[in-house]
């Protein structure tokens, strides 16, 4: 009988419905941002998101999540001709996220990177060091490209340092466009559920920590 309870518990925590509403709360404020209204926009900022050694290349490559950000940034540049700024150092010993992002953008997507911020290891540092570069380059309005679940925290931190710089947070796609899911698939067990739970609840924990620190 105890095995049945264990199986029931595993089934419950592996259903996509367990993260749908927390994810919706992270995404909902940015669902309708228009990514191609480029009037007055000065640049496209793409945030780093990790490197991986699981590759046939001779050096680290972008994670799937970071590749999605880079691909969307390249699309925005093709549509707008805006300059790109890449941001991220990361923890890899041989190269920075920004360096690899620049290589992929220019060599694979043929998108020119004008600015490279390669000192930041956290989203907080992304915001601080990137805004310093934006101010120095007199860029006053930018797209902030990251993953949909990361937009809320990234936008908050960039706004903290931005002063007069206008930040437009956007993502390539959103996972949840309504408060509650209704499809039967949302009740089927899925291994990917644990990945999304990790991402989503990590974001909420960090936002709660910011709240207790009085950062907002």
DRENLUMBA-969963 format. One record per atom (N, C-alpha, C): residue number from 1; residue in one letter; atom name; x negated, y negated, z. Coordinates in steps of 0.05 Angstrom, whole numbers, plus 5000, padded with zeros to 4 digits. Atoms other than C-alpha are relative to their C-alpha. Last residue first. Example, Ala and Ser with C-alpha at 12.3 -4.5 7.8 and 13.67 -1.06 7.14 Angstrom:
{pt 2 S N {5016 5024 4999}}
{pt 2 S CA {4727 5021 5143}}
{pt 2 S C {5015 4978 5014}}
{pt 1 A N {4982 5024 5000}}
{pt 1 A CA {4754 5090 5156}}
{pt 1 A C {4982 4976 5000}}
% end
This chain:
{pt 216 X N {4976 5011 5013}}
{pt 216 X CA {4770 4071 4932}}
{pt 216 X C {5024 5005 5017}}
{pt 215 X N {5009 5010 5026}}
{pt 215 X CA {4698 4083 4954}}
{pt 215 X C {5024 4990 4984}}
{pt 214 X N {4990 5027 5004}}
{pt 214 X CA {4720 4088 5026}}
{pt 214 X C {4993 4988 4974}}
{pt 213 X N {5023 5018 4999}}
{pt 213 X CA {4676 4148 5040}}
{pt 213 X C {5009 4971 4996}}
{pt 212 X N {5009 5001 4972}}
{pt 212 X CA {4739 4188 5056}}
{pt 212 X C {4976 4981 5004}}
{pt 211 X N {4980 5013 4984}}
{pt 211 X CA {4768 4170 4988}}
{pt 211 X C {4991 4998 5029}}
{pt 210 X N {5002 5029 5006}}
{pt 210 X CA {4704 4187 4951}}
{pt 210 X C {5020 4985 5018}}
{pt 209 X N {5024 5010 4986}}
{pt 209 X CA {4705 4255 4986}}
{pt 209 X C {4996 4970 4996}}
{pt 208 X N {4993 5002 4971}}
{pt 208 X CA {4776 4265 4963}}
{pt 208 X C {4977 4990 5016}}
{pt 207 X N {4983 5023 4997}}
{pt 207 X CA {4755 4250 4891}}
{pt 207 X C {5009 4995 5029}}
{pt 206 X N {5018 5023 5002}}
{pt 206 X CA {4698 4300 4897}}
{pt 206 X C {5016 4974 5003}}
{pt 205 X N {5016 5001 4975}}
{pt 205 X CA {4746 4354 4923}}
{pt 205 X C {4982 4975 4999}}
{pt 204 X N {4983 5010 4978}}
{pt 204 X CA {4795 4338 4867}}
{pt 204 X C {4985 4998 5026}}
{pt 203 X N {4994 5028 5005}}
{pt 203 X CA {4742 4346 4813}}
{pt 203 X C {5016 4988 5023}}
{pt 202 X N {5025 5015 4994}}
{pt 202 X CA {4717 4411 4843}}
{pt 202 X C {5004 4970 4996}}
{pt 201 X N {5000 5004 4972}}
{pt 201 X CA {4790 4435 4843}}
{pt 201 X C {4974 4987 5009}}
{pt 200 X N {4979 5019 4991}}
{pt 200 X CA {4795 4423 4769}}
{pt 200 X C {4998 4995 5030}}
{pt 199 X N {5003 5027 5010}}
{pt 199 X CA {4729 4453 4746}}
{pt 199 X C {5020 4981 5013}}
{pt 198 X N {5026 5011 4990}}
{pt 198 X CA {4731 4515 4790}}
{pt 198 X C {4997 4971 4992}}
{pt 197 X N {4996 5006 4971}}
{pt 197 X CA {4805 4527 4776}}
{pt 197 X C {4974 4988 5011}}
{pt 196 X N {4985 5025 4998}}
{pt 196 X CA {4790 4521 4701}}
{pt 196 X C {5005 4992 5030}}
{pt 195 X N {5017 5022 5010}}
{pt 195 X CA {4736 4574 4704}}
{pt 195 X C {5014 4973 5004}}
{pt 194 X N {5020 5006 4979}}
{pt 194 X CA {4779 4619 4748}}
{pt 194 X C {4981 4978 4992}}
{pt 193 X N {4988 5015 4978}}
{pt 193 X CA {4837 4614 4700}}
{pt 193 X C {4980 4993 5021}}
{pt 192 X N {5007 5028 5004}}
{pt 192 X CA {4792 4636 4642}}
{pt 192 X C {5012 4983 5022}}
{pt 191 X N {5026 5005 4988}}
{pt 191 X CA {4798 4707 4668}}
{pt 191 X C {4992 4971 4999}}
{pt 190 X N {5020 5008 5019}}
{pt 190 X CA {4872 4707 4653}}
{pt 190 X C {4974 4995 5014}}
{pt 189 X N {5027 5003 4989}}
{pt 189 X CA {4932 4739 4688}}
{pt 189 X C {4980 4993 4977}}
{pt 188 X N {5016 4977 5006}}
{pt 188 X CA {4999 4725 4653}}
{pt 188 X C {4972 4996 5012}}
{pt 187 X N {4997 4982 4977}}
{pt 187 X CA {5045 4674 4686}}
{pt 187 X C {4983 5026 4996}}
{pt 186 X N {5011 5013 4976}}
{pt 186 X CA {5027 4616 4641}}
{pt 186 X C {5001 5017 5025}}
{pt 185 X N {5029 4996 4999}}
{pt 185 X CA {5038 4661 4581}}
{pt 185 X C {4987 4988 5024}}
{pt 184 X N {5006 4976 4986}}
{pt 184 X CA {5112 4662 4598}}
{pt 184 X C {4970 5005 5002}}
{pt 183 X N {5004 4976 5016}}
{pt 183 X CA {5118 4590 4577}}
{pt 183 X C {4993 5024 5017}}
{pt 182 X N {4975 4984 5002}}
{pt 182 X CA {5148 4537 4622}}
{pt 182 X C {4996 5026 4985}}
{pt 181 X N {5001 4982 5023}}
{pt 181 X CA {5091 4494 4648}}
{pt 181 X C {5025 5018 5000}}
{pt 180 X N {4996 4971 4993}}
{pt 180 X CA {5107 4438 4696}}
{pt 180 X C {4999 5016 4974}}
{pt 179 X N {5005 4993 4972}}
{pt 179 X CA {5084 4366 4696}}
{pt 179 X C {5001 5030 5005}}
{pt 178 X N {4975 5003 4984}}
{pt 178 X CA {5078 4356 4621}}
{pt 178 X C {4994 5011 5028}}
{pt 177 X N {4986 5024 5008}}
{pt 177 X CA {5021 4346 4572}}
{pt 177 X C {5027 4996 5014}}
{pt 176 X N {4972 5000 4989}}
{pt 176 X CA {4973 4397 4602}}
{pt 176 X C {5012 4973 4993}}
{pt 175 X N {4990 4973 4995}}
{pt 175 X CA {4907 4417 4568}}
{pt 175 X C {5030 5000 5008}}
{pt 174 X N {4991 4997 4972}}
{pt 174 X CA {4888 4351 4537}}
{pt 174 X C {5013 5027 5003}}
{pt 173 X N {4974 4987 4997}}
{pt 173 X CA {4847 4341 4474}}
{pt 173 X C {5006 5003 5030}}
{pt 172 X N {4992 4988 5025}}
{pt 172 X CA {4788 4302 4447}}
{pt 172 X C {5028 5012 5002}}
{pt 171 X N {5010 4973 5003}}
{pt 171 X CA {4781 4257 4508}}
{pt 171 X C {5011 5012 4974}}
{pt 170 X N {4986 4983 5019}}
{pt 170 X CA {4788 4183 4521}}
{pt 170 X C {4987 5028 4999}}
{pt 169 X N {5006 4971 4997}}
{pt 169 X CA {4770 4132 4575}}
{pt 169 X C {5017 5017 4980}}
{pt 168 X N {4977 4986 5011}}
{pt 168 X CA {4771 4059 4550}}
{pt 168 X C {4994 5030 5002}}
{pt 167 X N {5004 4972 5004}}
{pt 167 X CA {4724 4017 4593}}
{pt 167 X C {5026 5013 4990}}
{pt 166 X N {4975 4985 5001}}
{pt 166 X CA {4724 3941 4589}}
{pt 166 X C {4994 5029 4992}}
{pt 165 X N {5000 4981 5022}}
{pt 165 X CA {4660 3908 4612}}
{pt 165 X C {5026 5016 5001}}
{pt 164 X N {4985 5010 5022}}
{pt 164 X CA {4672 3848 4657}}
{pt 164 X C {5001 5019 4976}}
{pt 163 X N {4995 5029 4999}}
{pt 163 X CA {4651 3882 4721}}
{pt 163 X C {5017 4991 4977}}
{pt 162 X N {4997 5013 5026}}
{pt 162 X CA {4633 3952 4698}}
{pt 162 X C {5002 4970 5001}}
{pt 161 X N {5024 5015 5008}}
{pt 161 X CA {4602 3981 4761}}
{pt 161 X C {5005 4981 4976}}
{pt 160 X N {5014 5010 4976}}
{pt 160 X CA {4663 4008 4798}}
{pt 160 X C {4977 4982 4993}}
{pt 159 X N {4987 5025 4993}}
{pt 159 X CA {4701 4014 4732}}
{pt 159 X C {4987 4987 5024}}
{pt 158 X N {5008 5020 5020}}
{pt 158 X CA {4650 4066 4710}}
{pt 158 X C {5013 4973 5007}}
{pt 157 X N {5028 5008 4995}}
{pt 157 X CA {4660 4105 4774}}
{pt 157 X C {4991 4979 4981}}
{pt 156 X N {5001 5014 4975}}
{pt 156 X CA {4737 4106 4768}}
{pt 156 X C {4971 4990 5006}}
{pt 155 X N {4989 5027 5003}}
{pt 155 X CA {4733 4123 4695}}
{pt 155 X C {4999 4984 5025}}
{pt 154 X N {5019 5015 5016}}
{pt 154 X CA {4688 4183 4708}}
{pt 154 X C {5009 4971 4997}}
{pt 153 X N {5023 5007 4983}}
{pt 153 X CA {4732 4208 4764}}
{pt 153 X C {4980 4983 4985}}
{pt 152 X N {4991 5015 4976}}
{pt 152 X CA {4796 4206 4724}}
{pt 152 X C {4977 4990 5017}}
{pt 151 X N {4995 5028 5006}}
{pt 151 X CA {4765 4227 4658}}
{pt 151 X C {5006 4983 5024}}
{pt 150 X N {5021 5016 4988}}
{pt 150 X CA {4734 4292 4682}}
{pt 150 X C {5006 4970 4997}}
{pt 149 X N {4998 4997 4971}}
{pt 149 X CA {4795 4337 4670}}
{pt 149 X C {4979 4983 5015}}
{pt 148 X N {4975 5012 4989}}
{pt 148 X CA {4801 4309 4599}}
{pt 148 X C {5001 5002 5030}}
{pt 147 X N {4979 4980 5000}}
{pt 147 X CA {4727 4322 4582}}
{pt 147 X C {5025 4989 5014}}
{pt 146 X N {5007 4978 4983}}
{pt 146 X CA {4684 4261 4567}}
{pt 146 X C {5023 5021 4999}}
{pt 145 X N {4992 4973 5009}}
{pt 145 X CA {4683 4202 4520}}
{pt 145 X C {4990 5021 5020}}
{pt 144 X N {5013 4982 4982}}
{pt 144 X CA {4683 4131 4548}}
{pt 144 X C {5010 5028 4994}}
{pt 143 X N {4986 4975 4995}}
{pt 143 X CA {4701 4083 4492}}
{pt 143 X C {4983 5017 5019}}
{pt 142 X N {5011 4974 5010}}
{pt 142 X CA {4668 4016 4500}}
{pt 142 X C {5021 5022 5004}}
{pt 141 X N {4976 4983 5001}}
{pt 141 X CA {4683 3941 4508}}
{pt 141 X C {4991 5027 4987}}
{pt 140 X N {4979 5009 4981}}
{pt 140 X CA {4632 3888 4528}}
{pt 140 X C {5025 5018 5000}}
{pt 139 X N {4977 4985 5010}}
{pt 139 X CA {4566 3910 4497}}
{pt 139 X C {5022 4997 5021}}
{pt 138 X N {4977 5018 5004}}
{pt 138 X CA {4515 3856 4513}}
{pt 138 X C {5023 5014 4986}}
{pt 137 X N {4996 5001 5029}}
{pt 137 X CA {4455 3903 4504}}
{pt 137 X C {5024 4983 4993}}
{pt 136 X N {5025 5009 5012}}
{pt 136 X CA {4431 3890 4576}}
{pt 136 X C {5004 4997 4970}}
{pt 135 X N {5003 5028 4994}}
{pt 135 X CA {4502 3896 4601}}
{pt 135 X C {4976 4988 4987}}
{pt 134 X N {4979 5015 5014}}
{pt 134 X CA {4513 3962 4566}}
{pt 134 X C {4997 4970 5004}}
{pt 133 X N {5008 5002 5028}}
{pt 133 X CA {4446 3989 4590}}
{pt 133 X C {5021 4984 4984}}
{pt 132 X N {5024 5017 5001}}
{pt 132 X CA {4462 3973 4663}}
{pt 132 X C {4992 4996 4971}}
{pt 131 X N {4990 5027 4999}}
{pt 131 X CA {4531 4003 4652}}
{pt 131 X C {4977 4980 5000}}
{pt 130 X N {4988 5007 5026}}
{pt 130 X CA {4498 4067 4630}}
{pt 130 X C {5010 4971 5000}}
{pt 129 X N {5021 5005 5019}}
{pt 129 X CA {4453 4070 4691}}
{pt 129 X C {5011 4992 4973}}
{pt 128 X N {5018 5022 4991}}
{pt 128 X CA {4508 4061 4743}}
{pt 128 X C {4980 4994 4978}}
{pt 127 X N {4986 5026 5000}}
{pt 127 X CA {4562 4103 4708}}
{pt 127 X C {4980 4977 5006}}
{pt 126 X N {4991 5006 5027}}
{pt 126 X CA {4519 4162 4691}}
{pt 126 X C {5011 4972 4998}}
{pt 125 X N {5023 5011 5013}}
{pt 125 X CA {4489 4157 4761}}
{pt 125 X C {5005 4994 4970}}
{pt 124 X N {5005 5026 4987}}
{pt 124 X CA {4557 4168 4792}}
{pt 124 X C {4977 4986 4987}}
{pt 123 X N {4982 5019 5013}}
{pt 123 X CA {4571 4223 4742}}
{pt 123 X C {4997 4972 5011}}
{pt 122 X N {4973 4997 4990}}
{pt 122 X CA {4509 4258 4767}}
{pt 122 X C {5018 4980 4985}}
{pt 121 X N {4995 4972 4994}}
{pt 121 X CA {4438 4271 4742}}
{pt 121 X C {5028 5005 5011}}
{pt 120 X N {4978 4993 4982}}
{pt 120 X CA {4425 4205 4707}}
{pt 120 X C {5003 5030 5004}}
{pt 119 X N {5008 4999 4972}}
{pt 119 X CA {4358 4184 4679}}
{pt 119 X C {5020 5012 5019}}
{pt 118 X N {5010 4973 4993}}
{pt 118 X CA {4365 4197 4604}}
{pt 118 X C {4990 5002 5029}}
{pt 117 X N {5004 5003 4971}}
{pt 117 X CA {4406 4138 4578}}
{pt 117 X C {4993 5028 5011}}
{pt 116 X N {5004 4975 4985}}
{pt 116 X CA {4397 4138 4502}}
{pt 116 X C {4995 4993 5030}}
{pt 115 X N {5008 5004 4972}}
{pt 115 X CA {4424 4083 4457}}
{pt 115 X C {4998 5027 5014}}
{pt 114 X N {5015 5025 4997}}
{pt 114 X CA {4431 4079 4381}}
{pt 114 X C {4988 4997 5028}}
{pt 113 X N {4999 5007 4972}}
{pt 113 X CA {4452 4150 4364}}
{pt 113 X C {4982 4975 5004}}
{pt 112 X N {5023 5015 4989}}
{pt 112 X CA {4466 4159 4290}}
{pt 112 X C {5005 4993 5029}}
{pt 111 X N {4990 5024 4986}}
{pt 111 X CA {4518 4212 4272}}
{pt 111 X C {4976 4987 5014}}
{pt 110 X N {5008 5023 5015}}
{pt 110 X CA {4497 4263 4220}}
{pt 110 X C {5011 4974 5011}}
{pt 109 X N {4976 5016 5006}}
{pt 109 X CA {4537 4317 4256}}
{pt 109 X C {4994 4975 4984}}
{pt 108 X N {4978 4982 5008}}
{pt 108 X CA {4483 4371 4257}}
{pt 108 X C {5025 4985 4993}}
{pt 107 X N {5008 4978 5019}}
{pt 107 X CA {4417 4333 4257}}
{pt 107 X C {5023 5017 4991}}
{pt 106 X N {5013 5010 5024}}
{pt 106 X CA {4439 4266 4287}}
{pt 106 X C {4994 5022 4979}}
{pt 105 X N {4984 5021 5014}}
{pt 105 X CA {4491 4288 4337}}
{pt 105 X C {4987 4992 4974}}
{pt 104 X N {4976 4987 5012}}
{pt 104 X CA {4454 4352 4355}}
{pt 104 X C {5016 4980 4985}}
{pt 103 X N {5009 4982 5021}}
{pt 103 X CA {4387 4316 4366}}
{pt 103 X C {5024 5013 4986}}
{pt 102 X N {5009 5016 5022}}
{pt 102 X CA {4419 4260 4406}}
{pt 102 X C {4992 5017 4976}}
{pt 101 X N {4976 5012 5012}}
{pt 101 X CA {4456 4309 4451}}
{pt 101 X C {4993 4983 4975}}
{pt 100 X N {4988 4979 5016}}
{pt 100 X CA {4391 4347 4462}}
{pt 100 X C {5026 4990 4986}}
{pt 99 X N {5018 4993 5022}}
{pt 99 X CA {4355 4284 4485}}
{pt 99 X C {5012 5021 4981}}
{pt 98 X N {4998 5022 5019}}
{pt 98 X CA {4414 4260 4527}}
{pt 98 X C {4983 5006 4975}}
{pt 97 X N {4974 4996 5015}}
{pt 97 X CA {4418 4328 4562}}
{pt 97 X C {5002 4979 4978}}
{pt 96 X N {4977 5012 4987}}
{pt 96 X CA {4344 4321 4581}}
{pt 96 X C {5025 5006 4983}}
{pt 95 X N {4988 5021 5016}}
{pt 95 X CA {4287 4367 4562}}
{pt 95 X C {5024 4989 5015}}
{pt 94 X N {5015 5006 5025}}
{pt 94 X CA {4238 4419 4589}}
{pt 94 X C {5012 4977 4984}}
{pt 93 X N {5027 5008 4996}}
{pt 93 X CA {4258 4425 4663}}
{pt 93 X C {4986 4990 4974}}
{pt 92 X N {5018 4983 5015}}
{pt 92 X CA {4333 4427 4658}}
{pt 92 X C {4972 4989 5000}}
{pt 91 X N {5020 4987 4983}}
{pt 91 X CA {4369 4392 4715}}
{pt 91 X C {4980 5018 4984}}
{pt 90 X N {4996 4972 4994}}
{pt 90 X CA {4410 4341 4677}}
{pt 90 X C {4977 5012 5016}}
{pt 89 X N {5026 4988 4997}}
{pt 89 X CA {4387 4276 4646}}
{pt 89 X C {5003 5030 5004}}
{pt 88 X N {5004 4976 4984}}
{pt 88 X CA {4452 4248 4620}}
{pt 88 X C {4972 5010 5000}}
{pt 87 X N {5008 5004 4972}}
{pt 87 X CA {4482 4192 4578}}
{pt 87 X C {4997 5027 5014}}
{pt 86 X N {4998 4974 4986}}
{pt 86 X CA {4490 4185 4502}}
{pt 86 X C {4988 4997 5028}}
{pt 85 X N {5018 4998 4977}}
{pt 85 X CA {4505 4117 4472}}
{pt 85 X C {5004 5027 5013}}
{pt 84 X N {4996 4980 4979}}
{pt 84 X CA {4536 4116 4402}}
{pt 84 X C {4978 4997 5022}}
{pt 83 X N {5024 4987 4989}}
{pt 83 X CA {4542 4057 4355}}
{pt 83 X C {5007 5019 5023}}
{pt 82 X N {5011 5011 4975}}
{pt 82 X CA {4610 4044 4322}}
{pt 82 X C {4974 5014 5009}}
{pt 81 X N {5028 5010 5005}}
{pt 81 X CA {4622 4062 4249}}
{pt 81 X C {4988 4987 5025}}
{pt 80 X N {5002 5027 4991}}
{pt 80 X CA {4697 4070 4266}}
{pt 80 X C {4973 4986 4993}}
{pt 79 X N {4976 5016 5004}}
{pt 79 X CA {4723 4134 4236}}
{pt 79 X C {4997 4971 5005}}
{pt 78 X N {4993 4998 5028}}
{pt 78 X CA {4656 4169 4228}}
{pt 78 X C {5024 4982 4993}}
{pt 77 X N {5018 5017 5015}}
{pt 77 X CA {4636 4144 4297}}
{pt 77 X C {5006 5000 4970}}
{pt 76 X N {4993 5028 4995}}
{pt 76 X CA {4699 4172 4329}}
{pt 76 X C {4981 4981 4984}}
{pt 75 X N {4975 5007 5015}}
{pt 75 X CA {4687 4239 4296}}
{pt 75 X C {5007 4971 5003}}
{pt 74 X N {5008 5002 5028}}
{pt 74 X CA {4615 4241 4323}}
{pt 74 X C {5024 4993 4982}}
{pt 73 X N {5015 5025 5003}}
{pt 73 X CA {4641 4226 4393}}
{pt 73 X C {4991 4995 4971}}
{pt 72 X N {4979 5021 5000}}
{pt 72 X CA {4692 4282 4386}}
{pt 72 X C {4986 4973 4997}}
{pt 71 X N {4985 4998 5026}}
{pt 71 X CA {4637 4331 4366}}
{pt 71 X C {5021 4978 4998}}
{pt 70 X N {5018 5010 5021}}
{pt 70 X CA {4593 4308 4424}}
{pt 70 X C {5015 5000 4973}}
{pt 69 X N {5003 5029 4997}}
{pt 69 X CA {4649 4317 4475}}
{pt 69 X C {4984 4988 4977}}
{pt 68 X N {4974 5012 5006}}
{pt 68 X CA {4667 4386 4449}}
{pt 68 X C {4999 4970 5002}}
{pt 67 X N {4998 5000 5029}}
{pt 67 X CA {4593 4405 4449}}
{pt 67 X C {5027 4988 4991}}
{pt 66 X N {5015 5023 5010}}
{pt 66 X CA {4590 4385 4522}}
{pt 66 X C {5001 4998 4970}}
{pt 65 X N {4986 5024 4992}}
{pt 65 X CA {4645 4434 4540}}
{pt 65 X C {4986 4975 4990}}
{pt 64 X N {4976 5003 5017}}
{pt 64 X CA {4614 4490 4500}}
{pt 64 X C {5014 4974 5007}}
{pt 63 X N {4979 4982 4992}}
{pt 63 X CA {4546 4479 4533}}
{pt 63 X C {5025 4996 4983}}
{pt 62 X N {4978 5011 4986}}
{pt 62 X CA {4494 4443 4492}}
{pt 62 X C {5019 5022 5010}}
{pt 61 X N {4979 5011 5017}}
{pt 61 X CA {4429 4477 4473}}
{pt 61 X C {5023 4990 5017}}
{pt 60 X N {4973 5000 4989}}
{pt 60 X CA {4364 4493 4508}}
{pt 60 X C {5020 4986 4980}}
{pt 59 X N {4998 5018 4977}}
{pt 59 X CA {4302 4504 4464}}
{pt 59 X C {5029 5000 5010}}
{pt 58 X N {5025 4999 4985}}
{pt 58 X CA {4277 4555 4413}}
{pt 58 X C {5001 4982 5025}}
{pt 57 X N {5018 5022 5005}}
{pt 57 X CA {4348 4566 4389}}
{pt 57 X C {4975 5002 5017}}
{pt 56 X N {5021 4990 5017}}
{pt 56 X CA {4380 4634 4394}}
{pt 56 X C {4980 4978 4993}}
{pt 55 X N {4999 5009 5028}}
{pt 55 X CA {4421 4610 4453}}
{pt 55 X C {4977 5013 4984}}
{pt 54 X N {4989 4976 5014}}
{pt 54 X CA {4437 4627 4525}}
{pt 54 X C {5004 4993 4970}}
{pt 53 X N {5022 4985 5012}}
{pt 53 X CA {4390 4574 4553}}
{pt 53 X C {5010 5024 4984}}
{pt 52 X N {5001 4971 4996}}
{pt 52 X CA {4448 4527 4567}}
{pt 52 X C {4976 5011 4986}}
{pt 51 X N {5015 4986 5021}}
{pt 51 X CA {4454 4452 4577}}
{pt 51 X C {5000 5030 5006}}
{pt 50 X N {5015 4975 4996}}
{pt 50 X CA {4504 4412 4618}}
{pt 50 X C {4987 5012 4975}}
{pt 49 X N {4984 4979 4987}}
{pt 49 X CA {4559 4361 4612}}
{pt 49 X C {4986 5026 5002}}
{pt 48 X N {5011 4973 5000}}
{pt 48 X CA {4530 4295 4588}}
{pt 48 X C {5017 5019 5016}}
{pt 47 X N {5012 4990 4975}}
{pt 47 X CA {4574 4234 4579}}
{pt 47 X C {4990 5028 4997}}
{pt 46 X N {4995 4971 4996}}
{pt 46 X CA {4587 4203 4511}}
{pt 46 X C {4985 5010 5024}}
{pt 45 X N {5017 4988 4980}}
{pt 45 X CA {4593 4127 4506}}
{pt 45 X C {5008 5029 5004}}
{pt 44 X N {4989 4974 4991}}
{pt 44 X CA {4620 4099 4441}}
{pt 44 X C {4981 5012 5020}}
{pt 43 X N {5017 4976 5000}}
{pt 43 X CA {4605 4026 4426}}
{pt 43 X C {5016 5024 5010}}
{pt 42 X N {5028 5004 5007}}
{pt 42 X CA {4630 3955 4415}}
{pt 42 X C {4983 5025 4997}}
{pt 41 X N {5016 4980 4987}}
{pt 41 X CA {4706 3959 4414}}
{pt 41 X C {4971 4998 4990}}
{pt 40 X N {5014 5011 4976}}
{pt 40 X CA {4738 3894 4394}}
{pt 40 X C {4983 5020 5014}}
{pt 39 X N {5003 5029 5000}}
{pt 39 X CA {4788 3927 4347}}
{pt 39 X C {4987 4990 5026}}
{pt 38 X N {5028 5008 4995}}
{pt 38 X CA {4775 4002 4349}}
{pt 38 X C {4995 4970 5001}}
{pt 37 X N {4995 5029 5000}}
{pt 37 X CA {4846 4027 4357}}
{pt 37 X C {4974 4986 5007}}
{pt 36 X N {5009 5012 5025}}
{pt 36 X CA {4824 4097 4337}}
{pt 36 X C {5007 4970 4998}}
{pt 35 X N {5029 4999 5005}}
{pt 35 X CA {4824 4133 4404}}
{pt 35 X C {4991 4986 4975}}
{pt 34 X N {5003 4998 5029}}
{pt 34 X CA {4893 4110 4427}}
{pt 34 X C {4970 4999 4993}}
{pt 33 X N {5021 5018 5009}}
{pt 33 X CA {4901 4126 4501}}
{pt 33 X C {4995 5004 4970}}
{pt 32 X N {4991 5016 5023}}
{pt 32 X CA {4967 4163 4509}}
{pt 32 X C {4980 4979 4992}}
{pt 31 X N {4988 4985 5022}}
{pt 31 X CA {4947 4221 4553}}
{pt 31 X C {5005 4984 4975}}
{pt 30 X N {5016 5005 5024}}
{pt 30 X CA {4900 4180 4597}}
{pt 30 X C {5011 5014 4976}}
{pt 29 X N {5004 5028 5005}}
{pt 29 X CA {4940 4171 4661}}
{pt 29 X C {4987 4993 4974}}
{pt 28 X N {4975 5014 5008}}
{pt 28 X CA {4966 4242 4659}}
{pt 28 X C {4996 4971 4994}}
{pt 27 X N {4999 5009 5028}}
{pt 27 X CA {4899 4279 4657}}
{pt 27 X C {5022 4979 4994}}
{pt 26 X N {5026 5011 5009}}
{pt 26 X CA {4878 4290 4729}}
{pt 26 X C {5003 4987 4973}}
{pt 25 X N {5005 5024 4985}}
{pt 25 X CA {4950 4298 4753}}
{pt 25 X C {4973 4987 4993}}
{pt 24 X N {4982 5022 5011}}
{pt 24 X CA {4964 4347 4697}}
{pt 24 X C {4995 4974 5015}}
{pt 23 X N {5013 5009 5025}}
{pt 23 X CA {4904 4389 4720}}
{pt 23 X C {5016 4977 4988}}
{pt 22 X N {5023 5016 4993}}
{pt 22 X CA {4932 4393 4791}}
{pt 22 X C {4985 4989 4975}}
{pt 21 X N {4992 5026 4989}}
{pt 21 X CA {4999 4414 4760}}
{pt 21 X C {4976 4983 5009}}
{pt 20 X N {4987 5018 5020}}
{pt 20 X CA {4971 4468 4714}}
{pt 20 X C {5007 4973 5012}}
{pt 19 X N {5016 5025 5003}}
{pt 19 X CA {4921 4500 4762}}
{pt 19 X C {5014 4979 4983}}
{pt 18 X N {5011 5008 4975}}
{pt 18 X CA {4962 4558 4791}}
{pt 18 X C {4983 4974 4998}}
{pt 17 X N {4982 5018 4987}}
{pt 17 X CA {5005 4563 4728}}
{pt 17 X C {4988 4989 5027}}
{pt 16 X N {5005 5028 5008}}
{pt 16 X CA {4945 4593 4692}}
{pt 16 X C {5018 4980 5015}}
{pt 15 X N {4980 5010 5018}}
{pt 15 X CA {4956 4658 4732}}
{pt 15 X C {4993 4971 4993}}
{pt 14 X N {5011 5000 5028}}
{pt 14 X CA {4893 4689 4761}}
{pt 14 X C {5020 4990 4980}}
{pt 13 X N {5021 5021 5002}}
{pt 13 X CA {4909 4671 4834}}
{pt 13 X C {4988 4999 4972}}
{pt 12 X N {4990 5027 4994}}
{pt 12 X CA {4976 4707 4832}}
{pt 12 X C {4978 4979 4996}}
{pt 11 X N {4982 5009 5022}}
{pt 11 X CA {4950 4770 4797}}
{pt 11 X C {5009 4971 5005}}
{pt 10 X N {5017 5006 5024}}
{pt 10 X CA {4892 4777 4845}}
{pt 10 X C {5017 4990 4977}}
{pt 9 X N {5015 5024 4994}}
{pt 9 X CA {4940 4771 4905}}
{pt 9 X C {4983 4992 4976}}
{pt 8 X N {4981 5022 5001}}
{pt 8 X CA {4988 4822 4875}}
{pt 8 X C {4985 4974 5004}}
{pt 7 X N {4994 5004 5029}}
{pt 7 X CA {4930 4870 4862}}
{pt 7 X C {5019 4977 4997}}
{pt 6 X N {5025 5011 5012}}
{pt 6 X CA {4906 4862 4934}}
{pt 6 X C {5005 4994 4971}}
{pt 5 X N {5002 5028 4991}}
{pt 5 X CA {4977 4872 4960}}
{pt 5 X C {4976 4986 4988}}
{pt 4 X N {4979 5015 5014}}
{pt 4 X CA {4984 4935 4918}}
{pt 4 X C {4999 4971 5008}}
{pt 3 X N {5010 5005 5027}}
{pt 3 X CA {4918 4961 4944}}
{pt 3 X C {5020 4984 4984}}
{pt 2 X N {5017 5024 4998}}
{pt 2 X CA {4943 4952 5016}}
{pt 2 X C {4989 4993 4972}}
{pt 1 X N {4983 5024 5000}}
{pt 1 X CA {5000 5000 5000}}
{pt 1 X C {4983 4975 5000}}
% end
